Amino acid sequence: MVPPEIMSIWQQLMQGLEKSVNRQSYDYWLKPLRPAAYHNKTLLIEVPNHFSRDWLHERYAPLLKHSFETLAGHEVAIKFLLAREVPEVKKYLSRPLDKLSTDLSALNPKYTFDSFVVGNSNRFAHAAAFAVADTPVKAYNPLFLYGGVGLGKTHLMHAIGHHILGNHSRYRIAYVTSERFTNDLINAIKDDQTPQFRSKYRSIDILLIDDIQFLAGKERTQEEFFHTFNSLYEDAKQIVISSDRPPKEIPTLEERLRSRFEWGLITDIQPPDLETRIAILRKKLQSEENSLVPDETILYIADRIQSNIRELEGAFIRVSAYASLNRTIVSPENAAEILKNILPPHKPKQITCSLIQQVVAGYYKLRPEDLKAKKRTRNVAYPRQIAMYLTRELTDLSLPKIGDEFGGRDHTTVLHACEKINQEIQADPSVQEIINELIRRIQKP
């Protein structure tokens, strides 16, 4: 398990330490040490008990690491193993490499950096993820990605894994959800295989753990992940974490974990803007030959589904499948019918005084500024009174506030205008029709 060249370096290292370290300390702490295994630039050293492990880690790990790297000419991680853990670790490391690399890493081939659509909502997160994938550990460690469901966190996690596998093939990668980590721990405890569990998760180079928020409230799992995090971090291994919220907002998360998540870079992914949603759908359209989904339908879908990329892509797939099976071009009206059961309801339009002024001014062929000006001619004063009336009916603004919106007029002026228009509505059905038409225009989606 320990290559001859590594043993040779170890012997040289010990000869050097014998001359440089206090004799008593050397004989008691260093001389008994023996390499147990060497794997992927990690030297595993056997120790008899927890106290020895903690003492050596604190006092001598940096010295051993520096001395070994000086002799070897490359970086190395030093880890101390309890004697009882050594047989299981050796057994685990003796398994075929392809088994090791596929045991924890199940990357989706569709989730790559090339297939990720970059927009204003995710540009920084994408750049951070690519930096980590291009130069693991040297960029941001840990990298913490957070955002709502279906915004691309998992896509970026898989993309990091693919990029590292393609450019740094020697790295061992684990992509797991926090649920998988928890289940593995439960099974390990049940089967009395906790050392194997620890070895499996602490002998990797890149840990990509998704949906970390589900560790909240799981004290034993948090305890185990805390030590796994420490082990990987101290050995200069890359950690990437995703969550639906930032660390400080994850309830019942231990403070020591929260603080470690904040050691590196925290970046969020926001819901995509319209331009990004359109770009996502057009990218999917490129993968289809002879698509029967025109651009106006793409625009319709992108406009209606705003917060979730998975739902956005799901809606497109549904429309595209309908078009393909029926061999017909799908118009926006057709799409509305096809998607009627999954489209979110139209949100009520936010009605403001400014919107009312624009609509009323347009109806009477005026400019919105005219309604705020000091002009008192009837062709301006009457539309102004109607706009004041509609503002009182359709918004929550107080009379003084409405007066402010119309050039700083007194609240009594607003009250007079509202009473006048209300009287005209009662007396003249044509005024009611005008009011109804203006309300329809104001509320039009």
N, C-alpha and C positions, 0 to 999 in steps of 0.2 A: 504493500500500500504506500510505502515511502520510496520513491525512486532513488537509485544509488547516488545520483548527482546531488539530490537534496540532502541525503545523509552526509555526503562529503562536506557540503556547505555547513551543515549543522555542527560537524566535528570541528571545523575551522572556527566557527562562531564560538563554541564552548572554550576552545583554547584561548581565544582572545579575551573572553569574559573572565577566565580564570586569572588572567594577569591584571585586569582592570577593576575587578569588583573586590570589595572587602572579602578576605578569605572565609571568614565565618559565614557571611551571607551567601557566598558562592556555594560552599559545601552544603549548607542547609536548604537553600531555595533552588538553586540553579543546577547543580550537579546531578540531582536525581531525575531531572526532566528528560523525557524521551518523546520524540515525534511519534504520534500514533498514525497519522495519515497526512497526505498532501494531495489536495485536489483543487484545481482551478485557481492556482496562486493563493491558496489558503493553507497554512500550516496548522494542523491540529496537534496540540500537545497534551499528553495525558497528565492529569494531576490526581492526587489521592482523595481530596475532599473539597467541600465548598469553601472552607476558610482559605485553603491554599489557592484555589482558583481566584477568589476575590483579591487576595493579597498580591498574587503574581500579576493579575490584570492591572491593578492599580500602580504597583511599584516597578514592575519589570517589563510589561508588554511593550511600551515605547522603545526601551533599550533593545529588546530582542528583535523588534520589527526593524529598527534602524540598522542594527548590525547585520541582520539577514539580508536586507535590501542592498547594503553596501557590497556584500560578497556576491550576491546573485545578480546584481545589475538590473533589477526590475522590482516593481512594487509587490508586496506580499501582505496578506492579512494574517494575524496571529490569533488563534482561538484556543482556549483551554477547555479540555473535556474531562469530566469526571471519569474515573477508571471504569465504573460500571456502564458508562455510556459508550465506551470505545467499541465493544463487539458489535452493537447495533449499527453504529455509524459506519464501521467497516463493511458490514453486510449491505447497508444501503448504498454506499459508494461503489460497491462491486457490481451493482446492477448495470445492464447495458445503458450506454449514454442516450440512445434514442428513447428508452423507457423513461429515463430521468427527465428528458426535455419535454416529453408529452404528458407526463403524469399530472402536472399542474397547469401547463400552458395549452389552452384550447382557443387559439385566436381565430376570429372570424375573417376569412380571406377577403371579404368585401370592405372591411373597415381598414383602410389605408390612408396615408396622407394625400395620395393622389385623388382619392374619391371624396375627400372632405372639402366642402365648399366653404371658403373663408369669406366672412363679412364683418361689418363693424361690431356685431354682437359677440364674435368669437375670435377676433383677430389676435388679441393678446394671448389668450389661452392656447391657440394653435401655435403661435411663435414659441411659447414656453415649452409646450409639449415637444415640438421639433428640436429645440435646443437640448432637451433632456435625452431624446432619442439619438441625437447626433453625437453628443459627448456625455454619456452617462456619468453621474456623480459630479462632474466638473461644472455643470450648469446650475441646477437647482435641486437640492436634496433636503427634505422631501419636496416633491411637487404636489400641491393640493388643489384639485379642480373641483369646483362646485357649481351647481345650477339646477334648474328644474328638470322634471322628467322629460326625456326625449329631446334634449337640446344638443347632444353630441359628446357627452363626457365619455361614455363607453367607446364610442368611435375613436376618440383620441387615445384612449388607453390601449386599444388594440393596435392602432397605428404606431404607437411608440414601440410596442412589441415587435411588429412586423419590421419596422425600420432597423431596430437593433439586431434582429435575427439576420437581416440581409446584409448588414454592414459590420457587425461584431459577432460573428458566429460562435465564438468561444464562450459567450455569456449564456448562463442558464437563467431562463425567464419563467416566472410564475405569474399567471393572470388568474385571480380568484375573486369571487365575491365574498363579502364578509360573512354571508350565510354559509358558503362552502368552508371557509376557515373555521367557523363555529362548529359545523357538522363534523369536520375532520377531528377537531379537538374532542368533541363528545365521543366519537367512535374510539379515539385513542385512549381516553380515560376508561371507557367501557371494556376495551380489550387489553388494558394494561400495557399500552404501547406509547405512552407519552414521550419517552426518549426518541422513538422513531419519528413521531410527529414533529418534535423540535428540530431534529436533524434535517428533516425534509424541508422545513420552511426556513431554516437558518443557514443552509448550505447553498442557497441560490445567489445570483448576482443582481437580478432585477425583480423586485416585487411590485406588481400592479394589483392593487386591491380596490375593488369597486364597491360602492354603496356602504361606506364605512359607518354611516349613521345607524345602521342596524346593529352595531355593537352596543348602542346605548342600552343601559340597564343590565347587560350581561357581564357581571363582575368577573367571573372566572375567565371568560374569553378576553375581556379587556386586560386582565392580568397577564395572560399568555401573550397577547399581541404586544403589550408594553415591552416585554422581554425580547420578543422577536424583533421589534422595531429597534431596540437598543443594540442587539447583536448585529443586525445588518448595518445599521448606521455606523457603529464603531469599526466595522470591517470595510467601510467605504463601499457599501453596496447601494444601488439606486432604489429609492422607494417612491412610488407614485400612488396617490390616494384620490378617490373621488367620493363626493357626497352631494346630497341635495341641498345642503346648507353649509355655511362656514363653520369652522370648529367651535367658535364661541356660542353658536346657536344650537349645537347638538345637545339635547337634554340628557342628564344623568351620565355624561361622559366624564371620566376621571380627569381631574385637572392636570395630572402629569402627562396624560396622553394628549390633552388639548394643547398643552405648551409645546410638546414635541411636534405636533402637526404644524405649529406656527414657526418652527425653526427655519423652514425653507421659504418657498414662494407659494402664496395663496392667490389664485386667480379664478374669476367667475366666468360663466357663459350665460349670456342674456338671451331672451327669446329673439329669433332672427327678425330683422326688419323686412319690409316688403321686397326690396331689391334682392336680399339674400334668399328669401323664400322662392322668388321667381327663378333665381340662378340654380337653386337646388332642384327644382322641377325640370328646368331645361337640361340640366346634366343627366337626369334620369331619362329624359326624352331622347338624348343622344344615343342611349344604349338600345333603343328600339328602332327596328327597321320599319319604314313605311307607316309611321305612327298616324293614327286618325284623331289625335288630340291637337287641335289648333292652338295657336298662341293665346287667343282671347280666352280660351277655356283654362289654359295654364294661369293666366292672370286672375281669372275668377277664383280658382282653387286657392291660389296664393293669398288672395285678399280675404277669403273667408276663414281660412285656418291659420291662425297667427302665432300660437304659443308653443306648439309641439311639432317637431320635425317628423317624428314617427307617424303622427296622425296625418301630417301633410303628405308624406310619401304613401301612406296607406290609402288616402283618398285618391291620389293620382293612379295608383295601381288598380283601384276599383274602376275608375273611369276608363283607363286604358284597356282593361280586360273587357269591359262592356263594348267598347269600340271595336276591339279585335274580334270578339265572338259574333257581333252583329254586323260587322263589316260596314260600319257607318261612322261618319264624322260626328263627334260629340260637341255640340254647341254649349255655351254657358248655361242656357236654359235646360238642356238635357242633363248637364252635370248637376244642376241644382236638384233635379228629380232623382237622379241616381244616388246622390249623396244626402238626400233629405233626412235620413235616419241617423247620420253621423255628424252632419254639420252643426256647429254651435249656433244657438239662436242669435239673431241680430241683437247687438247691444243697443239699448236706447241711446239715441243721439244726444250728446251733451249740448244743451241749448244755452247760449250765452247772450248777453245784451248785444255784443258785437255782431253775432250771427243775425239776430233779429233786425238790427239796423241795416245790415247788408241786404237782407231779403226785402224789407220794406222799401228801402231806397231803390233797389232794382225794380220793384213792382211799379213805383211811381216815376221811374226814370230820373232819379236823383243820385247824388253821391252820398255815401254814409256821412261824410263830413258835414253835409248840408243840414242833417238832422241835429248836429251838435252846435251849429252856428247860431248867431243871434237873429237870423232872419225871421220875420214874423209874417211874411206874405203867406196867403192861404195855401198856395201850391207846395209850401214847405211846412207850415205850421200844422196842417191837418195830418199829413203823413207822420210828422213827429209825434202827434198825440196818439195816433194808432200804434206807433212803435212803443210808446210809453205804456199803453194799455197792454199790449202783448208781452212786454217785459214783466209787468206785474203779474200777469196770468201764468206765464210759462217759466218763470225763474223764482228763486227765493230771495231776490234782492229787496231790501227795504226801500221805502219811498225816498229817503235822503240819498241812498246809494244810486237809485235810478236817476235822480236828478243830477248827480255827479257825472253819470255816464252820458248825459245829454247836455254837456257844456256847462255844468255847474249850476243847473237850475234849482230853484227852491222846491222842497218836497210838496208845498201846497200847489205849485204849478203841476206837478206830476199827478196829485190827487184830483185836481180839476180836470186834467186831460182824461184820466181813467173814468171819472164819472160821466163826462160828456160822451165818450165813445160808448159807454155802457147804455146810456139813454138812447143813443142813435140806433144801437143794435135792437133795442126793444121796439123802437118806432119804425124802423126801415129794414125789411128783410134783405135788401140789396147790400146793406152794410154788413149784415151777418154773413152773407155769401163771400164778401171781400175778406172778412176776418178768417173764415174757414179756409179759403184759398191760401191766404198767407200762412196760416198754421200748417197746412199741408206741405207747403214749400219749406217751411222752417224745419219740420220733422222728417222731411224726405231723407232716406239713408244716403 
